[in-house]
Amino acid sequence: MRLSRTCLIIFYNSNKKLLLQERWHYQKNWEDWAFFGGWVEQWESPLEAFFREAKEELDLDMANFDYKYLWEFKAEYPEMDFKVIRNLYLIKTDMKVEDFTVLEWIWARYFEFEEVKDLKFPSPQWPILDMIKPFIF
């Protein structure tokens, strides 16, 4: 079984809204929205990928943020002979959408937590939302 690692960068604000990237123009799994982040390269740790992806996608140096590493979320896709380990990083920020410089994809938007569950998301994001909810509320 092929194994890949990713890091998910999950921003939320004091209003408990989640920041998502628009993916309509670049879909990998028929999604419209997703968390920021990406693949962990073979030569780097998940933390290094977190810093690199934040810089590549948002031009942010995460050393300037109070971030929290939550855990690994594992998902298996036996029909594709594929397993992915997602490393979750949670960041509370009061930056407005216009304060972010979105370098990859088109734009970003804050959503109410419950509103996210109705969006077209790459799977499986719903268990991730359930897991991060206690940290946000």
N, CA, C and O atoms as a GROMACS GRO file, in nm:
protein
  548
    1MET      N    1   0.085  -0.118   0.000
    1MET     CA    2   0.000   0.000   0.000
    1MET      C    3   0.089   0.124   0.000
    1MET      O    4   0.181   0.136   0.081
    2ARG      N    5   0.062   0.216  -0.092
    2ARG     CA    6   0.135   0.342  -0.098
    2ARG      C    7   0.099   0.426   0.024
    2ARG      O    8  -0.016   0.429   0.068
    3LEU      N    9   0.198   0.495   0.078
    3LEU     CA   10   0.178   0.580   0.195
    3LEU      C   11   0.225   0.721   0.163
    3LEU      O   12   0.335   0.741   0.112
    4SER      N   13   0.142   0.819   0.194
    4SER     CA   14   0.178   0.960   0.178
    4SER      C   15   0.145   1.033   0.308
    4SER      O   16   0.058   0.991   0.384
    5ARG      N   17   0.216   1.143   0.330
    5ARG     CA   18   0.192   1.228   0.446
    5ARG      C   19   0.158   1.368   0.396
    5ARG      O   20   0.212   1.415   0.296
    6THR      N   21   0.067   1.432   0.466
    6THR     CA   22   0.033   1.571   0.436
    6THR      C   23   0.030   1.651   0.565
    6THR      O   24   0.027   1.596   0.675
    7CYS      N   25   0.032   1.782   0.549
    7CYS     CA   26   0.007   1.870   0.663
    7CYS      C   27  -0.113   1.957   0.627
    7CYS      O   28  -0.122   2.008   0.516
    8LEU      N   29  -0.203   1.972   0.721
    8LEU     CA   30  -0.318   2.060   0.704
    8LEU      C   31  -0.300   2.180   0.795
    8LEU      O   32  -0.272   2.166   0.914
    9ILE      N   33  -0.316   2.297   0.738
    9ILE     CA   34  -0.301   2.423   0.811
    9ILE      C   35  -0.442   2.479   0.831
    9ILE      O   36  -0.506   2.525   0.737
   10ILE      N   37  -0.488   2.474   0.954
   10ILE     CA   38  -0.627   2.509   0.984
   10ILE      C   39  -0.629   2.639   1.065
   10ILE      O   40  -0.599   2.641   1.184
   11PHE      N   41  -0.666   2.747   0.996
   11PHE     CA   42  -0.680   2.877   1.061
   11PHE      C   43  -0.824   2.896   1.107
   11PHE      O   44  -0.919   2.856   1.039
   12TYR      N   45  -0.838   2.957   1.225
   12TYR     CA   46  -0.971   2.998   1.271
   12TYR      C   47  -0.956   3.130   1.345
   12TYR      O   48  -0.848   3.163   1.392
   13ASN      N   49  -1.066   3.205   1.354
   13ASN     CA   50  -1.059   3.335   1.420
   13ASN      C   51  -1.140   3.336   1.550
   13ASN      O   52  -1.200   3.235   1.588
   14SER      N   53  -1.141   3.449   1.617
   14SER     CA   54  -1.211   3.459   1.747
   14SER      C   55  -1.362   3.443   1.732
   14SER      O   56  -1.432   3.417   1.830
   15ASN      N   57  -1.413   3.459   1.611
   15ASN     CA   58  -1.555   3.433   1.585
   15ASN      C   59  -1.581   3.286   1.555
   15ASN      O   60  -1.693   3.248   1.522
   16LYS      N   61  -1.477   3.205   1.569
   16LYS     CA   62  -1.485   3.060   1.549
   16LYS      C   63  -1.515   3.022   1.404
   16LYS      O   64  -1.579   2.920   1.377
   17LYS      N   65  -1.470   3.106   1.312
   17LYS     CA   66  -1.484   3.078   1.170
   17LYS      C   67  -1.354   3.017   1.118
   17LYS      O   68  -1.245   3.052   1.162
   18LEU      N   69  -1.368   2.925   1.022
   18LEU     CA   70  -1.254   2.856   0.962
   18LEU      C   71  -1.218   2.921   0.829
   18LEU      O   72  -1.306   2.957   0.750
   19LEU      N   73  -1.088   2.936   0.804
   19LEU     CA   74  -1.039   2.989   0.678
   19LEU      C   75  -1.015   2.873   0.582
   19LEU      O   76  -0.943   2.778   0.614
   20LEU      N   77  -1.076   2.882   0.464
   20LEU     CA   78  -1.060   2.778   0.362
   20LEU      C   79  -1.010   2.838   0.232
   20LEU      O   80  -1.035   2.956   0.202
   21GLN      N   81  -0.942   2.757   0.155
   21GLN     CA   82  -0.898   2.799   0.022
   21GLN      C   83  -0.999   2.753  -0.082
   21GLN      O   84  -1.053   2.643  -0.073
   22GLU      N   85  -1.023   2.839  -0.178
   22GLU     CA   86  -1.113   2.808  -0.289
   22GLU      C   87  -1.039   2.714  -0.384
   22GLU      O   88  -0.924   2.740  -0.419
   23ARG      N   89  -1.105   2.604  -0.425
   23ARG     CA   90  -1.041   2.505  -0.511
   23ARG      C   91  -1.118   2.480  -0.640
   23ARG      O   92  -1.091   2.380  -0.707
   24TRP      N   93  -1.210   2.565  -0.677
   24TRP     CA   94  -1.292   2.539  -0.795
   24TRP      C   95  -1.208   2.525  -0.921
   24TRP      O   96  -1.242   2.446  -1.010
   25HIS      N   97  -1.099   2.600  -0.929
   25HIS     CA   98  -1.017   2.601  -1.050
   25HIS      C   99  -0.905   2.498  -1.047
   25HIS      O  100  -0.838   2.477  -1.148
   26TYR      N  101  -0.884   2.435  -0.934
   26TYR     CA  102  -0.779   2.333  -0.925
   26TYR      C  103  -0.827   2.226  -0.829
   26TYR      O  104  -0.791   2.227  -0.711
   27GLN      N  105  -0.906   2.137  -0.878
   27GLN     CA  106  -0.962   2.031  -0.795
   27GLN      C  107  -0.878   1.906  -0.810
   27GLN      O  108  -0.837   1.869  -0.920
   28LYS      N  109  -0.854   1.840  -0.697
   28LYS     CA  110  -0.786   1.710  -0.699
   28LYS      C  111  -0.888   1.598  -0.679
   28LYS      O  112  -0.874   1.490  -0.735
   29ASN      N  113  -0.988   1.624  -0.599
   29ASN     CA  114  -1.090   1.524  -0.566
   29ASN      C  115  -1.230   1.580  -0.580
   29ASN      O  116  -1.318   1.547  -0.500
   30TRP      N  117  -1.252   1.664  -0.679
   30TRP     CA  118  -1.382   1.723  -0.707
   30TRP      C  119  -1.431   1.812  -0.594
   30TRP      O  120  -1.552   1.826  -0.573
   31GLU      N  121  -1.338   1.873  -0.522
   31GLU     CA  122  -1.376   1.960  -0.411
   31GLU      C  123  -1.386   2.105  -0.457
   31GLU      O  124  -1.326   2.143  -0.557
   32ASP      N  125  -1.461   2.185  -0.383
   32ASP     CA  126  -1.470   2.329  -0.407
   32ASP      C  127  -1.387   2.407  -0.305
   32ASP      O  128  -1.339   2.517  -0.335
   33TRP      N  129  -1.369   2.351  -0.186
   33TRP     CA  130  -1.298   2.418  -0.077
   33TRP      C  131  -1.208   2.317  -0.007
   33TRP      O  132  -1.234   2.196  -0.010
   34ALA      N  133  -1.102   2.366   0.058
   34ALA     CA  134  -1.011   2.278   0.133
   34ALA      C  135  -0.933   2.362   0.234
   34ALA      O  136  -0.930   2.484   0.226
   35PHE      N  137  -0.871   2.294   0.328
   35PHE     CA  138  -0.777   2.360   0.417
   35PHE      C  139  -0.649   2.388   0.339
   35PHE      O  140  -0.623   2.325   0.237
   36PHE      N  141  -0.572   2.482   0.387
   36PHE     CA  142  -0.440   2.505   0.328
   36PHE      C  143  -0.348   2.391   0.371
   36PHE      O  144  -0.378   2.320   0.467
   37GLY      N  145  -0.239   2.373   0.300
   37GLY     CA  146  -0.143   2.268   0.333
   37GLY      C  147  -0.108   2.188   0.210
   37GLY      O  148  -0.143   2.225   0.098
   38GLY      N  149  -0.038   2.077   0.232
   38GLY     CA  150   0.001   1.996   0.118
   38GLY      C  151   0.085   1.876   0.159
   38GLY      O  152   0.093   1.841   0.277
   39TRP      N  153   0.148   1.815   0.059
   39TRP     CA  154   0.226   1.693   0.079
   39TRP      C  155   0.353   1.720   0.158
   39TRP      O  156   0.416   1.825   0.143
   40VAL      N  157   0.389   1.626   0.242
   40VAL     CA  158   0.518   1.626   0.311
   40VAL      C  159   0.616   1.558   0.215
   40VAL      O  160   0.598   1.441   0.180
   41GLU      N  161   0.718   1.629   0.175
   41GLU     CA  162   0.818   1.573   0.083
   41GLU      C  163   0.901   1.468   0.155
   41GLU      O  164   0.909   1.469   0.278
   42GLN      N  165   0.963   1.378   0.080
   42GLN     CA  166   1.039   1.267   0.139
   42GLN      C  167   1.153   1.314   0.229
   42GLN      O  168   1.190   1.245   0.324
   43TRP      N  169   1.209   1.430   0.201
   43TRP     CA  170   1.326   1.479   0.274
   43TRP      C  171   1.290   1.568   0.394
   43TRP      O  172   1.380   1.619   0.460
   44GLU      N  173   1.160   1.586   0.423
   44GLU     CA  174   1.124   1.679   0.530
   44GLU      C  175   1.030   1.615   0.632
   44GLU      O  176   0.965   1.514   0.606
   45SER      N  177   1.027   1.677   0.747
   45SER     CA  178   0.936   1.635   0.853
   45SER      C  179   0.800   1.704   0.830
   45SER      O  180   0.792   1.798   0.752
   46PRO      N  181   0.694   1.658   0.898
   46PRO     CA  182   0.566   1.728   0.887
   46PRO      C  183   0.575   1.875   0.930
   46PRO      O  184   0.510   1.960   0.870
   47LEU      N  185   0.655   1.904   1.032
   47LEU     CA  186   0.670   2.043   1.076
   47LEU      C  187   0.738   2.126   0.968
   47LEU      O  188   0.697   2.240   0.943
   48GLU      N  189   0.839   2.072   0.904
   48GLU     CA  190   0.906   2.145   0.795
   48GLU      C  191   0.808   2.169   0.680
   48GLU      O  192   0.809   2.276   0.618
   49ALA      N  193   0.725   2.069   0.650
   49ALA     CA  194   0.625   2.085   0.545
   49ALA      C  195   0.524   2.193   0.582
   49ALA      O  196   0.484   2.272   0.497
   50PHE      N  197   0.484   2.197   0.708
   50PHE     CA  198   0.392   2.300   0.757
   50PHE      C  199   0.449   2.440   0.730
   50PHE      O  200   0.379   2.527   0.678
   51PHE      N  201   0.575   2.461   0.765
   51PHE     CA  202   0.639   2.591   0.742
   51PHE      C  203   0.650   2.620   0.592
   51PHE      O  204   0.622   2.732   0.549
   52ARG      N  205   0.691   2.521   0.514
   52ARG     CA  206   0.709   2.540   0.369
   52ARG      C  207   0.575   2.569   0.301
   52ARG      O  208   0.565   2.663   0.222
   53GLU      N  209   0.473   2.490   0.332
   53GLU     CA  210   0.342   2.508   0.268
   53GLU      C  211   0.281   2.644   0.303
   53GLU      O  212   0.221   2.708   0.217
   54ALA      N  213   0.295   2.688   0.428
   54ALA     CA  214   0.242   2.820   0.466
   54ALA      C  215   0.311   2.931   0.388
   54ALA      O  216   0.248   3.029   0.349
   55LYS      N  217   0.440   2.915   0.366
   55LYS     CA  218   0.515   3.014   0.289
   55LYS      C  219   0.475   3.010   0.142
   55LYS      O  220   0.452   3.114   0.080
   56GLU      N  221   0.465   2.888   0.085
   56GLU     CA  222   0.430   2.874  -0.056
   56GLU      C  223   0.288   2.919  -0.087
   56GLU      O  224   0.264   2.983  -0.189
   57GLU      N  225   0.195   2.886   0.000
   57GLU     CA  226   0.054   2.913  -0.030
   57GLU      C  227   0.005   3.049   0.019
   57GLU      O  228  -0.085   3.108  -0.040
   58LEU      N  229   0.066   3.099   0.128
   58LEU     CA  230   0.015   3.224   0.189
   58LEU      C  231   0.123   3.328   0.217
   58LEU      O  232   0.094   3.434   0.272
   59ASP      N  233   0.247   3.299   0.182
   59ASP     CA  234   0.360   3.388   0.209
   59ASP      C  235   0.370   3.423   0.358
   59ASP      O  236   0.398   3.537   0.394
   60LEU      N  237   0.344   3.322   0.443
   60LEU     CA  238   0.350   3.343   0.587
   60LEU      C  239   0.467   3.267   0.649
   60LEU      O  240   0.496   3.154   0.611
   61ASP      N  241   0.532   3.332   0.744
   61ASP     CA  242   0.633   3.266   0.825
   61ASP      C  243   0.563   3.223   0.954
   61ASP      O  244   0.530   3.306   1.038
   62MET      N  245   0.540   3.093   0.968
   62MET     CA  246   0.462   3.043   1.080
   62MET      C  247   0.534   3.059   1.214
   62MET      O  248   0.472   3.039   1.319
   63ALA      N  249   0.661   3.093   1.213
   63ALA     CA  250   0.732   3.122   1.338
   63ALA      C  251   0.672   3.245   1.406
   63ALA      O  252   0.692   3.264   1.526
   64ASN      N  253   0.601   3.327   1.331
   64ASN     CA  254   0.537   3.447   1.385
   64ASN      C  255   0.398   3.421   1.441
   64ASN      O  256   0.330   3.514   1.485
   65PHE      N  257   0.354   3.295   1.439
   65PHE     CA  258   0.219   3.259   1.483
   65PHE      C  259   0.225   3.163   1.601
   65PHE      O  260   0.322   3.089   1.618
   66ASP      N  261   0.121   3.165   1.679
   66ASP     CA  262   0.105   3.068   1.787
   66ASP      C  263   0.024   2.953   1.730
   66ASP      O  264  -0.099   2.958   1.724
   67TYR      N  265   0.094   2.849   1.688
   67TYR     CA  266   0.026   2.735   1.627
   67TYR      C  267   0.031   2.617   1.723
   67TYR      O  268   0.115   2.609   1.813
   68LYS      N  269  -0.063   2.525   1.702
   68LYS     CA  270  -0.071   2.407   1.786
   68LYS      C  271  -0.074   2.284   1.696
   68LYS      O  272  -0.158   2.273   1.607
   69TYR      N  273   0.019   2.192   1.720
   69TYR     CA  274   0.015   2.065   1.650
   69TYR      C  275  -0.084   1.977   1.724
   69TYR      O  276  -0.070   1.955   1.844
   70LEU      N  277  -0.183   1.926   1.653
   70LEU     CA  278  -0.286   1.846   1.718
   70LEU      C  279  -0.253   1.698   1.716
   70LEU      O  280  -0.236   1.638   1.823
   71TRP      N  281  -0.245   1.637   1.601
   71TRP     CA  282  -0.219   1.494   1.591
   71TRP      C  283  -0.215   1.454   1.445
   71TRP      O  284  -0.229   1.536   1.354
   72GLU      N  285  -0.196   1.324   1.425
   72GLU     CA  286  -0.204   1.263   1.293
   72GLU      C  287  -0.343   1.205   1.274
   72GLU      O  288  -0.401   1.145   1.365
   73PHE      N  289  -0.395   1.224   1.156
   73PHE     CA  290  -0.522   1.163   1.118
   73PHE      C  291  -0.494   1.070   1.002
   73PHE      O  292  -0.445   1.113   0.898
   74LYS      N  293  -0.524   0.942   1.019
   74LYS     CA  294  -0.493   0.842   0.918
   74LYS      C  295  -0.619   0.804   0.841
   74LYS      O  296  -0.727   0.788   0.900
   75ALA      N  297  -0.604   0.790   0.711
   75ALA     CA  298  -0.714   0.747   0.625
   75ALA      C  299  -0.661   0.647   0.524
   75ALA      O  300  -0.554   0.665   0.466
   76GLU      N  301  -0.736   0.541   0.504
   76GLU     CA  302  -0.698   0.438   0.407
   76GLU      C  303  -0.799   0.431   0.295
   76GLU      O  304  -0.919   0.446   0.317
   77TYR      N  305  -0.748   0.409   0.176
   77TYR     CA  306  -0.830   0.394   0.056
   77TYR      C  307  -0.789   0.261  -0.010
   77TYR      O  308  -0.713   0.261  -0.107
   78PRO      N  309  -0.840   0.149   0.041
   78PRO     CA  310  -0.798   0.018  -0.009
   78PRO      C  311  -0.823  -0.001  -0.159
   78PRO      O  312  -0.746  -0.068  -0.227
   79GLU      N  313  -0.931   0.060  -0.209
   79GLU     CA  314  -0.963   0.045  -0.351
   79GLU      C  315  -0.856   0.108  -0.441
   79GLU      O  316  -0.844   0.072  -0.558
   80MET      N  317  -0.778   0.203  -0.384
   80MET     CA  318  -0.670   0.266  -0.459
   80MET      C  319  -0.533   0.223  -0.408
   80MET      O  320  -0.430   0.273  -0.454
   81ASP      N  321  -0.531   0.128  -0.312
   81ASP     CA  322  -0.406   0.082  -0.253
   81ASP      C  323  -0.326   0.201  -0.199
   81ASP      O  324  -0.207   0.215  -0.226
   82PHE      N  325  -0.395   0.287  -0.121
   82PHE     CA  326  -0.337   0.414  -0.079
   82PHE      C  327  -0.374   0.444   0.066
   82PHE      O  328  -0.487   0.421   0.109
   83LYS      N  329  -0.277   0.496   0.140
   83LYS     CA  330  -0.296   0.539   0.278
   83LYS      C  331  -0.234   0.677   0.293
   83LYS      O  332  -0.125   0.703   0.243
   84VAL      N  333  -0.304   0.766   0.363
   84VAL     CA  334  -0.251   0.901   0.385
   84VAL      C  335  -0.254   0.931   0.535
   84VAL      O  336  -0.350   0.897   0.605
   85ILE      N  337  -0.149   0.996   0.580
   85ILE     CA  338  -0.142   1.043   0.719
   85ILE      C  339  -0.140   1.195   0.713
   85ILE      O  340  -0.047   1.255   0.659
   86ARG      N  341  -0.244   1.256   0.768
   86ARG     CA  342  -0.254   1.402   0.770
   86ARG      C  343  -0.210   1.453   0.906
   86ARG      O  344  -0.261   1.408   1.009
   87ASN      N  345  -0.117   1.546   0.908
   87ASN     CA  346  -0.069   1.610   1.030
   87ASN      C  347  -0.141   1.743   1.043
   87ASN      O  348  -0.130   1.828   0.955
   88LEU      N  349  -0.214   1.761   1.153
   88LEU     CA  350  -0.302   1.877   1.169
   88LEU      C  351  -0.237   1.985   1.254
   88LEU      O  352  -0.190   1.959   1.365
   89TYR      N  353  -0.235   2.106   1.200
   89TYR     CA  354  -0.184   2.223   1.271
   89TYR      C  355  -0.297   2.325   1.282
   89TYR      O  356  -0.358   2.360   1.181
   90LEU      N  357  -0.324   2.372   1.401
   90LEU     CA  358  -0.434   2.464   1.428
   90LEU      C  359  -0.377   2.600   1.469
   90LEU      O  360  -0.290   2.608   1.556
   91ILE      N  361  -0.428   2.706   1.406
   91ILE     CA  362  -0.378   2.841   1.432
   91ILE      C  363  -0.496   2.934   1.454
   91ILE      O  364  -0.582   2.948   1.367
   92LYS      N  365  -0.499   2.999   1.570
   92LYS     CA  366  -0.600   3.103   1.593
   92LYS      C  367  -0.538   3.236   1.551
   92LYS      O  368  -0.428   3.271   1.593
   93THR      N  369  -0.611   3.308   1.468
   93THR     CA  370  -0.564   3.437   1.422
   93THR      C  371  -0.682   3.532   1.403
   93THR      O  372  -0.793   3.487   1.374
   94ASP      N  373  -0.657   3.659   1.418
   94ASP     CA  374  -0.761   3.757   1.389
   94ASP      C  375  -0.730   3.833   1.260
   94ASP      O  376  -0.782   3.942   1.238
   95MET      N  377  -0.645   3.774   1.176
   95MET     CA  378  -0.622   3.831   1.044
   95MET      C  379  -0.752   3.825   0.964
   95MET      O  380  -0.824   3.725   0.968
   96LYS      N  381  -0.780   3.931   0.893
   96LYS     CA  382  -0.895   3.933   0.803
   96LYS      C  383  -0.854   3.862   0.674
   96LYS      O  384  -0.736   3.847   0.645
   97VAL      N  385  -0.951   3.820   0.597
   97VAL     CA  386  -0.922   3.752   0.471
   97VAL      C  387  -0.830   3.836   0.384
   97VAL      O  388  -0.736   3.785   0.323
   98GLU      N  389  -0.857   3.967   0.378
   98GLU     CA  390  -0.776   4.054   0.292
   98GLU      C  391  -0.632   4.071   0.342
   98GLU      O  392  -0.547   4.121   0.269
   99ASP      N  393  -0.605   4.030   0.466
   99ASP     CA  394  -0.469   4.035   0.519
   99ASP      C  395  -0.383   3.917   0.472
   99ASP      O  396  -0.261   3.921   0.482
  100PHE      N  397  -0.447   3.813   0.421
  100PHE     CA  398  -0.375   3.696   0.370
  100PHE      C  399  -0.336   3.721   0.224
  100PHE      O  400  -0.412   3.778   0.147
  101THR      N  401  -0.218   3.678   0.190
  101THR     CA  402  -0.173   3.682   0.050
  101THR      C  403  -0.184   3.541  -0.004
  101THR      O  404  -0.097   3.457   0.022
  102VAL      N  405  -0.288   3.514  -0.077
  102VAL     CA  406  -0.310   3.380  -0.131
  102VAL      C  407  -0.228   3.366  -0.259
  102VAL      O  408  -0.258   3.430  -0.360
  103LEU      N  409  -0.125   3.282  -0.254
  103LEU     CA  410  -0.035   3.264  -0.368
  103LEU      C  411  -0.074   3.145  -0.454
  103LEU      O  412  -0.045   3.143  -0.574
  104GLU      N  413  -0.138   3.048  -0.395
  104GLU     CA  414  -0.185   2.932  -0.471
  104GLU      C  415  -0.337   2.932  -0.465
  104GLU      O  416  -0.396   2.970  -0.364
  105TRP      N  417  -0.398   2.890  -0.572
  105TRP     CA  418  -0.541   2.889  -0.591
  105TRP      C  419  -0.587   3.032  -0.615
  105TRP      O  420  -0.506   3.116  -0.654
  106ILE      N  421  -0.709   3.060  -0.594
  106ILE     CA  422  -0.764   3.191  -0.631
  106ILE      C  423  -0.781   3.282  -0.511
  106ILE      O  424  -0.735   3.397  -0.513
  107TRP      N  425  -0.846   3.235  -0.407
  107TRP     CA  426  -0.873   3.318  -0.291
  107TRP      C  427  -0.909   3.233  -0.172
  107TRP      O  428  -0.912   3.110  -0.180
  108ALA      N  429  -0.936   3.299  -0.060
  108ALA     CA  430  -0.973   3.231   0.064
  108ALA      C  431  -1.096   3.301   0.122
  108ALA      O  432  -1.130   3.414   0.085
  109ARG      N  433  -1.162   3.230   0.213
  109ARG     CA  434  -1.281   3.286   0.277
  109ARG      C  435  -1.300   3.220   0.413
  109ARG      O  436  -1.270   3.102   0.430
  110TYR      N  437  -1.350   3.298   0.509
  110TYR     CA  438  -1.389   3.243   0.639
  110TYR      C  439  -1.532   3.189   0.630
  110TYR      O  440  -1.619   3.248   0.568
  111PHE      N  441  -1.552   3.074   0.696
  111PHE     CA  442  -1.685   3.013   0.702
  111PHE      C  443  -1.719   2.982   0.847
  111PHE      O  444  -1.632   2.949   0.928
  112GLU      N  445  -1.849   2.993   0.878
  112GLU     CA  446  -1.898   2.944   1.006
  112GLU      C  447  -1.867   2.795   1.014
  112GLU      O  448  -1.871   2.725   0.914
  113PHE      N  449  -1.837   2.747   1.135
  113PHE     CA  450  -1.798   2.608   1.152
  113PHE      C  451  -1.902   2.512   1.094
  113PHE      O  452  -1.868   2.421   1.018
  114GLU      N  453  -2.027   2.532   1.128
  114GLU     CA  454  -2.133   2.441   1.081
  114GLU      C  455  -2.156   2.455   0.930
  114GLU      O  456  -2.199   2.360   0.864
  115GLU      N  457  -2.128   2.571   0.877
  115GLU     CA  458  -2.144   2.596   0.734
  115GLU      C  459  -2.045   2.510   0.653
  115GLU      O  460  -2.075   2.469   0.541
  116VAL      N  461  -1.928   2.484   0.710
  116VAL     CA  462  -1.825   2.407   0.641
  116VAL      C  463  -1.875   2.266   0.608
  116VAL      O  464  -1.839   2.209   0.505
  117LYS      N  465  -1.956   2.212   0.695
  117LYS     CA  466  -2.004   2.075   0.673
  117LYS      C  467  -2.090   2.061   0.548
  117LYS      O  468  -2.109   1.950   0.498
  118ASP      N  469  -2.144   2.172   0.496
  118ASP     CA  470  -2.226   2.168   0.376
  118ASP      C  471  -2.147   2.195   0.248
  118ASP      O  472  -2.204   2.193   0.139
  119LEU      N  473  -2.018   2.220   0.261
  119LEU     CA  474  -1.935   2.251   0.145
  119LEU      C  475  -1.883   2.123   0.080
  119LEU      O  476  -1.873   2.018   0.143
  120LYS      N  477  -1.850   2.135  -0.046
  120LYS     CA  478  -1.789   2.024  -0.119
  120LYS      C  479  -1.640   2.022  -0.085
  120LYS      O  480  -1.563   2.106  -0.133
  121PHE      N  481  -1.600   1.927  -0.002
  121PHE     CA  482  -1.468   1.917   0.058
  121PHE      C  483  -1.400   1.789   0.012
  121PHE      O  484  -1.469   1.691  -0.019
  122PRO      N  485  -1.267   1.786   0.007
  122PRO     CA  486  -1.204   1.655  -0.020
  122PRO      C  487  -1.233   1.560   0.096
  122PRO      O  488  -1.244   1.604   0.210
  123SER      N  489  -1.244   1.435   0.067
  123SER     CA  490  -1.277   1.342   0.176
  123SER      C  491  -1.149   1.282   0.232
  123SER      O  492  -1.051   1.274   0.158
  124PRO      N  493  -1.145   1.240   0.354
  124PRO     CA  494  -1.250   1.256   0.454
  124PRO      C  495  -1.220   1.375   0.545
  124PRO      O  496  -1.134   1.364   0.632
  125GLN      N  497  -1.287   1.485   0.528
  125GLN     CA  498  -1.267   1.603   0.612
  125GLN      C  499  -1.363   1.607   0.729
  125GLN      O  500  -1.332   1.668   0.831
  126TRP      N  501  -1.478   1.542   0.717
  126TRP     CA  502  -1.579   1.551   0.824
  126TRP      C  503  -1.524   1.500   0.957
  126TRP      O  504  -1.547   1.565   1.059
  127PRO      N  505  -1.453   1.387   0.962
  127PRO     CA  506  -1.398   1.345   1.092
  127PRO      C  507  -1.297   1.446   1.147
  127PRO      O  508  -1.285   1.463   1.268
  128ILE      N  509  -1.224   1.512   1.058
  128ILE     CA  510  -1.129   1.613   1.102
  128ILE      C  511  -1.203   1.729   1.166
  128ILE      O  512  -1.160   1.780   1.270
  129LEU      N  513  -1.312   1.772   1.106
  129LEU     CA  514  -1.391   1.881   1.165
  129LEU      C  515  -1.441   1.843   1.303
  129LEU      O  516  -1.438   1.924   1.396
  130ASP      N  517  -1.488   1.721   1.318
  130ASP     CA  518  -1.535   1.675   1.449
  130ASP      C  519  -1.423   1.674   1.551
  130ASP      O  520  -1.445   1.702   1.669
  131MET      N  521  -1.302   1.641   1.507
  131MET     CA  522  -1.188   1.636   1.599
  131MET      C  523  -1.139   1.773   1.641
  131MET      O  524  -1.097   1.791   1.756
  132ILE      N  525  -1.143   1.871   1.551
  132ILE     CA  526  -1.090   2.003   1.587
  132ILE      C  527  -1.192   2.088   1.662
  132ILE      O  528  -1.154   2.185   1.727
  133LYS      N  529  -1.319   2.054   1.653
  133LYS     CA  530  -1.424   2.135   1.714
  133LYS      C  531  -1.400   2.163   1.862
  133LYS      O  532  -1.418   2.278   1.903
  134PRO      N  533  -1.361   2.066   1.945
  134PRO     CA  534  -1.337   2.096   2.088
  134PRO      C  535  -1.224   2.196   2.112
  134PRO      O  536  -1.223   2.263   2.215
  135PHE      N  537  -1.130   2.208   2.019
  135PHE     CA  538  -1.020   2.303   2.035
  135PHE      C  539  -1.063   2.444   2.000
  135PHE      O  540  -1.002   2.541   2.046
  136ILE      N  541  -1.167   2.457   1.920
  136ILE     CA  542  -1.213   2.587   1.874
  136ILE      C  543  -1.322   2.642   1.965
  136ILE      O  544  -1.327   2.763   1.990
  137PHE      N  545  -1.409   2.554   2.016
  137PHE     CA  546  -1.522   2.598   2.097
  137PHE      C  547  -1.498   2.575   2.245
  137PHE      O  548  -1.584   2.606   2.327
   0.00000   0.00000   0.00000
